[in-house]
Amino acid sequence: MKTFLSGAMALAAATPSLWAGVPYAGNDWLGLDEELNSLASTVNLQNNGTDIGALIRSTFYSSSDFDGGTGEDLLGLALEDARLWANGNLGDFGWRISMDFAENEIDVAGTDVPVTYLAKAEAGELGNNNYEANLQDAYASWNFSEAVSLTWGRYRAPRSLSSTFNQDSLLFTQRTVLGDYGYRFDEGVMISGRYDGGLNWYLSAQNGVDGTEDDLNFTARMELMSGNGASKKEGAYDASNALNATLGATYEDDGEAGSYWLVDLAGTSGNLGYHAEFYSFDDDSTDNDTGLGLGTGASYINPVSMFAEDANPWSATLSYLITPETSEFAVRYEDLDDQDDTTLLSFGYSYYMAGHNAKLQFGYSMLESDNNALDGDIISIGLTLGFEGYAG
């Protein structure tokens, strides 16, 4: 493992210089660069305001001491995203539909449950995808004034900044565990507003963990922005020299499944990017009684009951754009405050070939936990190609 780690880190450090050392060969390299930029950008069909596109993300994982409870070394490729999407606009109305063929659910007690990537690792299914078509977004929006809009259908509620970073624009191959926890699609209706003074607000009611039964999942969020606010891109790539930041606060209540509140902050200043989040879960968030047939002790398998009683998990991320438009280094610490006292320290390096639309990512994560299935070091090498697109 040490040999592999040294090789991976050396490759990460040498990549920019290797590209810089390639001799110029007339228009061939220029043409190749143009083709790469064209391939990495959105595949657009401009017809009555309609855009379509694709995103492919895959990650190679290696670890000799993180076995996900299987007793075997972790070694292999995981397909994170194989996404097709379409956006459209017609006057004050918009729509979006997206499908992902990389399975983000696992079977627990006969039920397909959306989980965090640590849940997959704990279950030994980090790379076991069924490659079925999974509906993600399917919503319509109506901007019925300059400041207020309505969203109706299946969408991802803006629970936190870490859960709303675009999937193609992540600093690491994975979101924070808390961001992964909030990255959930559900049917519902949301009203939101944006004002020139730098205030955003969102009120959302979705089906929640019990589907169309008696409880709804209510989410209320408010954001205060400085400058242009935090970007949907994680990190400092393509950021201006000015200070741009967003301070947010959220309260979410899913009935018997429990509730929590959070505060988070993200922004950029020149070559520096930063993000921090703090959650506070109530007692009911760990009752494991979610109607999913999971039983007790569900831990990470249950996306609602993943934290210890009265848990206060948090994370902090810092990145620096080493070479503008080319490479960025990031470090992240996460304290899950869960029943297994799990913490993660991660280092990441992104090499941008065409911005976030075509990039290589190298990561090294150190996990410490009382749960042997979540204890060990992981090396990751990821490739992103494509663009997520977003209707609004």
DAKAVEN-V463835 format. One record per residue. N is the residue number from 1. PSI is psi in degrees with one decimal (none if undefined). OMEGA is omega in whole degrees, 0 to 359 (NA if undefined). D_FIRST is the distance of its C-alpha to the first C-alpha in Angstrom with 2 decimals. Layout:
N,PSI,OMEGA,D_FIRST ; N,PSI,OMEGA,D_FIRST
//
This chain:
1,-39.9,181,0.00 ; 2,-38.7,178,3.81 ; 3,-43.5,180,5.37 ; 4,-43.3,180,5.02 ; 5,-45.0,180,6.00 ; 6,-41.2,179,8.51 ; 7,-41.8,181,9.76 ; 8,-42.6,180,10.34 ; 9,-37.8,178,12.08 ; 10,-40.8,177,13.99 ; 11,-42.2,180,15.12 ; 12,-42.8,182,16.28 ; 13,-32.4,186,18.21 ; 14,-15.3,187,19.68 ; 15,-50.7,180,20.81 ; 16,-41.5,182,24.20 ; 17,-32.5,177,25.11 ; 18,-42.8,178,24.35 ; 19,-38.7,182,26.71 ; 20,-26.1,183,29.20 ; 21,-3.0,180,29.35 ; 22,127.0,182,30.44 ; 23,149.2,179,34.11 ; 24,133.1,183,36.82 ; 25,66.8,177,38.43 ; 26,-139.4,183,41.56 ; 27,-2.5,184,41.51 ; 28,-47.7,181,38.68 ; 29,-35.2,177,35.92 ; 30,-42.1,178,38.22 ; 31,-39.1,178,38.84 ; 32,-41.1,179,35.16 ; 33,-41.8,179,34.62 ; 34,-39.1,179,37.60 ; 35,-38.5,179,36.40 ; 36,-44.6,178,32.99 ; 37,-39.3,180,34.82 ; 38,-40.5,181,37.19 ; 39,-37.0,185,34.54 ; 40,-20.0,181,32.61 ; 41,173.7,182,35.78 ; 42,139.5,171,37.68 ; 43,106.3,188,39.46 ; 44,136.0,168,42.90 ; 45,102.1,182,46.08 ; 46,99.2,180,48.79 ; 47,104.0,182,51.38 ; 48,40.6,177,53.23 ; 49,24.6,182,50.41 ; 50,131.3,174,47.66 ; 51,142.5,172,44.07 ; 52,156.1,181,41.40 ; 53,-177.7,184,37.75 ; 54,155.4,176,34.26 ; 55,128.7,176,30.73 ; 56,123.8,176,27.51 ; 57,131.0,177,24.13 ; 58,149.7,184,20.93 ; 59,134.0,173,17.29 ; 60,125.1,180,14.07 ; 61,144.0,176,11.70 ; 62,133.3,175,8.13 ; 63,139.6,178,6.92 ; 64,-8.5,182,6.35 ; 65,1.3,175,9.16 ; 66,105.0,189,11.41 ; 67,0.5,181,13.58 ; 68,25.1,179,16.79 ; 69,6.0,183,18.76 ; 70,-17.8,184,18.33 ; 71,2.1,180,16.46 ; 72,154.2,177,14.08 ; 73,153.0,176,10.54 ; 74,119.7,181,11.02 ; 75,116.1,177,10.91 ; 76,179.8,186,13.95 ; 77,135.3,175,16.62 ; 78,132.1,176,18.97 ; 79,110.1,183,22.39 ; 80,-42.9,182,23.33 ; 81,138.0,168,26.82 ; 82,79.1,197,29.22 ; 83,139.0,170,32.29 ; 84,138.5,183,35.87 ; 85,161.0,176,38.35 ; 86,137.5,176,41.91 ; 87,153.0,176,43.89 ; 88,154.6,178,47.62 ; 89,142.9,176,50.40 ; 90,97.4,183,54.12 ; 91,-125.2,180,56.07 ; 92,2.1,183,55.09 ; 93,149.4,176,52.99 ; 94,164.2,178,49.40 ; 95,160.2,176,47.09 ; 96,141.0,171,43.49 ; 97,137.3,180,41.82 ; 98,144.8,178,38.15 ; 99,142.5,176,36.23 ; 100,126.9,182,32.53 ; 101,1.6,174,31.44 ; 102,112.9,186,27.91 ; 103,127.0,177,28.51 ; 104,23.1,178,27.85 ; 105,158.9,172,29.37 ; 106,158.2,181,28.55 ; 107,120.2,177,31.12 ; 108,117.6,180,31.96 ; 109,39.4,177,35.03 ; 110,7.6,182,36.30 ; 111,132.6,174,36.06 ; 112,117.8,186,33.94 ; 113,126.7,174,32.61 ; 114,135.2,188,31.09 ; 115,166.0,171,27.97 ; 116,166.6,180,25.37 ; 117,-27.3,176,21.86 ; 118,-30.4,176,20.81 ; 119,-42.5,177,23.52 ; 120,-42.0,181,22.02 ; 121,-42.3,181,18.61 ; 122,-33.5,181,20.53 ; 123,1.4,181,22.49 ; 124,26.1,184,19.60 ; 125,30.4,183,21.22 ; 126,-38.2,181,19.05 ; 127,10.1,182,19.48 ; 128,90.3,180,22.65 ; 129,144.9,180,25.43 ; 130,-12.3,178,28.97 ; 131,51.6,173,29.87 ; 132,158.5,178,33.30 ; 133,115.6,181,35.45 ; 134,120.6,178,35.14 ; 135,130.1,176,37.87 ; 136,-89.5,176,36.80 ; 137,144.0,169,39.55 ; 138,80.7,187,43.14 ; 139,161.1,172,45.52 ; 140,148.2,179,48.61 ; 141,152.4,182,49.42 ; 142,112.9,175,52.78 ; 143,88.6,185,53.38 ; 144,5.7,166,56.81 ; 145,174.5,180,57.15 ; 146,-20.9,187,55.48 ; 147,-17.0,188,53.81 ; 148,139.6,179,53.22 ; 149,158.5,180,51.53 ; 150,134.4,176,51.08 ; 151,132.9,186,48.11 ; 152,125.4,179,48.80 ; 153,-140.8,180,46.57 ; 154,120.8,186,42.85 ; 155,172.8,178,40.80 ; 156,111.6,180,38.06 ; 157,141.4,180,39.76 ; 158,75.6,184,38.76 ; 159,-38.3,182,37.44 ; 160,166.0,177,35.28 ; 161,-38.4,182,34.17 ; 162,-23.9,179,30.52 ; 163,-8.4,181,31.73 ; 164,-1.3,171,33.96 ; 165,138.0,180,31.70 ; 166,140.9,184,31.90 ; 167,-27.9,179,29.11 ; 168,-7.2,190,28.72 ; 169,37.7,181,28.60 ; 170,148.4,178,25.69 ; 171,-36.6,178,23.64 ; 172,174.4,178,20.43 ; 173,-16.0,177,19.68 ; 174,157.0,170,21.28 ; 175,176.5,166,24.26 ; 176,158.4,178,24.34 ; 177,-37.9,177,24.60 ; 178,-37.8,177,28.27 ; 179,-38.4,177,28.75 ; 180,-38.3,178,27.29 ; 181,-38.3,181,29.69 ; 182,-7.3,182,32.60 ; 183,75.3,185,31.79 ; 184,135.9,178,34.30 ; 185,138.4,182,37.06 ; 186,159.7,179,40.36 ; 187,140.2,179,44.05 ; 188,-162.4,179,46.42 ; 189,141.6,182,48.46 ; 190,137.8,172,47.74 ; 191,136.1,185,50.04 ; 192,158.3,181,48.70 ; 193,154.5,179,50.22 ; 194,131.8,182,49.50 ; 195,153.1,185,51.84 ; 196,-23.8,181,52.27 ; 197,-0.2,178,51.91 ; 198,29.7,180,48.16 ; 199,127.4,172,48.28 ; 200,143.4,175,46.55 ; 201,151.5,184,47.14 ; 202,134.3,173,46.16 ; 203,119.0,187,47.67 ; 204,139.7,173,46.11 ; 205,117.0,182,47.10 ; 206,168.4,183,44.89 ; 207,-41.3,180,45.01 ; 208,-170.4,189,42.14 ; 209,-21.4,181,40.32 ; 210,13.3,178,43.56 ; 211,-130.8,183,44.39 ; 212,20.6,175,48.13 ; 213,-163.3,198,49.14 ; 214,-21.1,183,50.89 ; 215,139.9,172,48.24 ; 216,156.4,176,47.13 ; 217,110.5,181,44.10 ; 218,132.6,178,45.53 ; 219,128.7,176,43.58 ; 220,127.9,182,45.20 ; 221,143.9,176,43.54 ; 222,141.5,181,44.89 ; 223,137.6,173,43.41 ; 224,129.9,185,44.78 ; 225,144.9,170,43.83 ; 226,132.4,185,44.09 ; 227,-128.9,178,44.69 ; 228,1.8,182,43.39 ; 229,173.3,179,41.05 ; 230,144.0,179,37.33 ; 231,161.6,171,36.24 ; 232,-6.8,175,34.84 ; 233,128.2,180,31.95 ; 234,134.1,180,29.26 ; 235,-167.9,189,28.74 ; 236,-0.4,182,30.97 ; 237,135.0,176,30.99 ; 238,19.0,179,34.62 ; 239,154.3,178,36.01 ; 240,171.7,179,39.20 ; 241,-18.3,181,39.71 ; 242,161.7,176,41.77 ; 243,119.8,176,40.64 ; 244,120.4,185,40.02 ; 245,157.0,176,39.00 ; 246,128.6,174,39.58 ; 247,123.8,185,40.12 ; 248,158.1,175,40.20 ; 249,137.2,184,41.23 ; 250,144.2,168,41.08 ; 251,129.0,179,42.58 ; 252,134.6,181,41.73 ; 253,119.4,181,43.55 ; 254,41.7,176,42.89 ; 255,-129.4,183,45.61 ; 256,-20.2,179,44.61 ; 257,-12.5,176,40.92 ; 258,-178.5,183,41.23 ; 259,167.9,176,41.14 ; 260,164.5,169,39.34 ; 261,158.6,181,39.93 ; 262,157.9,169,37.64 ; 263,143.0,179,37.90 ; 264,161.6,182,35.62 ; 265,134.7,176,35.68 ; 266,150.1,179,34.18 ; 267,-177.3,179,35.25 ; 268,154.4,173,34.88 ; 269,101.6,184,36.57 ; 270,-125.1,181,36.12 ; 271,2.2,185,32.47 ; 272,130.9,174,31.46 ; 273,147.9,182,30.57 ; 274,155.9,179,30.36 ; 275,136.2,177,30.44 ; 276,148.4,180,30.94 ; 277,146.8,179,32.08 ; 278,126.4,180,33.48 ; 279,151.5,171,34.52 ; 280,109.7,180,36.94 ; 281,146.3,179,37.22 ; 282,178.8,182,40.34 ; 283,-37.4,188,40.80 ; 284,-13.4,183,41.41 ; 285,-8.2,182,38.05 ; 286,22.3,183,36.53 ; 287,-8.7,178,39.31 ; 288,15.9,180,37.34 ; 289,79.4,187,40.71 ; 290,5.6,180,40.10 ; 291,11.2,182,41.90 ; 292,1.8,179,38.73 ; 293,33.2,185,38.91 ; 294,-16.2,183,35.62 ; 295,-155.1,182,37.02 ; 296,164.4,178,35.72 ; 297,35.6,186,32.35 ; 298,-24.1,178,31.15 ; 299,-133.4,185,28.64 ; 300,-18.6,182,26.69 ; 301,-34.9,181,28.22 ; 302,114.9,185,31.49 ; 303,-13.6,178,31.45 ; 304,-41.3,186,34.47 ; 305,49.7,186,33.76 ; 306,-6.9,185,30.17 ; 307,159.8,180,30.96 ; 308,166.2,181,32.49 ; 309,132.8,181,36.24 ; 310,37.5,183,37.39 ; 311,146.2,176,33.85 ; 312,68.2,181,33.46 ; 313,154.7,179,30.03 ; 314,164.1,176,29.36 ; 315,157.1,176,27.00 ; 316,132.3,182,27.12 ; 317,137.0,178,25.74 ; 318,134.3,179,26.36 ; 319,156.7,178,25.87 ; 320,128.0,179,27.16 ; 321,99.6,185,28.20 ; 322,-51.9,178,27.10 ; 323,114.0,182,29.03 ; 324,135.6,179,31.70 ; 325,3.4,186,31.38 ; 326,-53.2,189,28.02 ; 327,147.3,182,25.07 ; 328,136.6,178,24.44 ; 329,141.7,182,22.00 ; 330,150.3,174,21.88 ; 331,142.9,184,20.89 ; 332,139.4,174,21.71 ; 333,135.0,180,22.24 ; 334,128.4,174,23.41 ; 335,108.5,186,25.18 ; 336,-13.5,179,26.18 ; 337,39.2,183,28.56 ; 338,-176.7,183,28.19 ; 339,-11.4,178,28.98 ; 340,7.3,180,25.39 ; 341,50.6,184,25.16 ; 342,132.1,174,22.22 ; 343,153.5,179,21.05 ; 344,133.0,171,18.64 ; 345,119.5,187,17.71 ; 346,142.4,174,16.62 ; 347,137.5,182,16.46 ; 348,150.5,177,17.52 ; 349,126.3,179,18.83 ; 350,128.8,175,21.42 ; 351,112.6,185,22.84 ; 352,118.2,176,26.30 ; 353,-30.8,173,27.84 ; 354,57.4,185,30.83 ; 355,-152.1,178,30.39 ; 356,-14.4,183,28.86 ; 357,-19.4,175,30.28 ; 358,107.0,185,27.69 ; 359,153.4,171,24.43 ; 360,140.4,180,20.71 ; 361,136.1,179,18.53 ; 362,130.5,183,15.06 ; 363,153.4,175,13.90 ; 364,118.7,183,11.64 ; 365,136.7,177,13.11 ; 366,113.4,181,13.19 ; 367,132.9,175,15.41 ; 368,128.3,184,17.47 ; 369,152.1,173,19.99 ; 370,-16.3,176,22.23 ; 371,114.9,183,21.42 ; 372,-27.2,180,18.40 ; 373,-15.3,181,18.09 ; 374,32.7,182,17.55 ; 375,127.2,179,15.29 ; 376,-179.8,180,11.62 ; 377,143.4,182,9.46 ; 378,131.9,172,9.54 ; 379,137.5,180,8.94 ; 380,143.4,174,12.19 ; 381,118.6,186,14.26 ; 382,150.8,176,17.90 ; 383,128.8,176,21.14 ; 384,131.7,177,24.58 ; 385,121.1,179,27.80 ; 386,-165.6,189,31.19 ; 387,135.6,182,33.16 ; 388,-38.1,184,33.86 ; 389,153.8,180,37.47 ; 390,132.3,183,39.46 ; 391,-25.8,180,43.09 ; 392,none,NA,43.55
//
